Amino acid sequence: MSNTDKEKQALEKAETVYETGEIVTTKVYKVSPEQKEELDRLSAERLEKLREEAIPKIRERYEQLVKLRQQQPKADDNGKPPRGFR
């Protein structure tokens, strides 16, 4: 597989990867201040947990893309690829 094929495949893969977390919404008409405080606390805890799980995955994918780009041949001053890489 050529370098351009690898780069294209990595780019396609990067464009189709999504980090998702569970987001639950519901209509709430009336809650006590204590219930609201508890719901807010639970919501904040869920959000923090999702971030803790997603950030390492995002960093790992970013490092893979950086490593892949470092392996790609650099273009010369005229913007042309190095000789033999056309």
Secondary structure as a PSIPRED ss2 file (coil, helix, strand):
# PSIPRED VFORMAT (PSIPRED V4.0)

   1 M C   1.000  0.000  0.000
   2 S C   1.000  0.000  0.000
   3 N H   0.000  1.000  0.000
   4 T H   0.000  1.000  0.000
   5 D H   0.000  1.000  0.000
   6 K H   0.000  1.000  0.000
   7 E H   0.000  1.000  0.000
   8 K H   0.000  1.000  0.000
   9 Q H   0.000  1.000  0.000
  10 A H   0.000  1.000  0.000
  11 L H   0.000  1.000  0.000
  12 E H   0.000  1.000  0.000
  13 K H   0.000  1.000  0.000
  14 A H   0.000  1.000  0.000
  15 E H   0.000  1.000  0.000
  16 T C   1.000  0.000  0.000
  17 V C   1.000  0.000  0.000
  18 Y C   1.000  0.000  0.000
  19 E C   1.000  0.000  0.000
  20 T C   1.000  0.000  0.000
  21 G C   1.000  0.000  0.000
  22 E C   1.000  0.000  0.000
  23 I C   1.000  0.000  0.000
  24 V C   1.000  0.000  0.000
  25 T C   1.000  0.000  0.000
  26 T C   1.000  0.000  0.000
  27 K C   1.000  0.000  0.000
  28 V C   1.000  0.000  0.000
  29 Y C   1.000  0.000  0.000
  30 K C   1.000  0.000  0.000
  31 V C   1.000  0.000  0.000
  32 S C   1.000  0.000  0.000
  33 P H   0.000  1.000  0.000
  34 E H   0.000  1.000  0.000
  35 Q H   0.000  1.000  0.000
  36 K H   0.000  1.000  0.000
  37 E H   0.000  1.000  0.000
  38 E H   0.000  1.000  0.000
  39 L H   0.000  1.000  0.000
  40 D H   0.000  1.000  0.000
  41 R H   0.000  1.000  0.000
  42 L H   0.000  1.000  0.000
  43 S H   0.000  1.000  0.000
  44 A H   0.000  1.000  0.000
  45 E H   0.000  1.000  0.000
  46 R H   0.000  1.000  0.000
  47 L H   0.000  1.000  0.000
  48 E H   0.000  1.000  0.000
  49 K H   0.000  1.000  0.000
  50 L H   0.000  1.000  0.000
  51 R H   0.000  1.000  0.000
  52 E H   0.000  1.000  0.000
  53 E H   0.000  1.000  0.000
  54 A H   0.000  1.000  0.000
  55 I H   0.000  1.000  0.000
  56 P H   0.000  1.000  0.000
  57 K H   0.000  1.000  0.000
  58 I H   0.000  1.000  0.000
  59 R H   0.000  1.000  0.000
  60 E H   0.000  1.000  0.000
  61 R H   0.000  1.000  0.000
  62 Y H   0.000  1.000  0.000
  63 E H   0.000  1.000  0.000
  64 Q H   0.000  1.000  0.000
  65 L H   0.000  1.000  0.000
  66 V H   0.000  1.000  0.000
  67 K H   0.000  1.000  0.000
  68 L H   0.000  1.000  0.000
  69 R H   0.000  1.000  0.000
  70 Q H   0.000  1.000  0.000
  71 Q H   0.000  1.000  0.000
  72 Q C   1.000  0.000  0.000
  73 P C   1.000  0.000  0.000
  74 K C   1.000  0.000  0.000
  75 A C   1.000  0.000  0.000
  76 D C   1.000  0.000  0.000
  77 D C   1.000  0.000  0.000
  78 N C   1.000  0.000  0.000
  79 G C   1.000  0.000  0.000
  80 K C   1.000  0.000  0.000
  81 P C   1.000  0.000  0.000
  82 P C   1.000  0.000  0.000
  83 R C   1.000  0.000  0.000
  84 G C   1.000  0.000  0.000
  85 F C   1.000  0.000  0.000
  86 R C   1.000  0.000  0.000
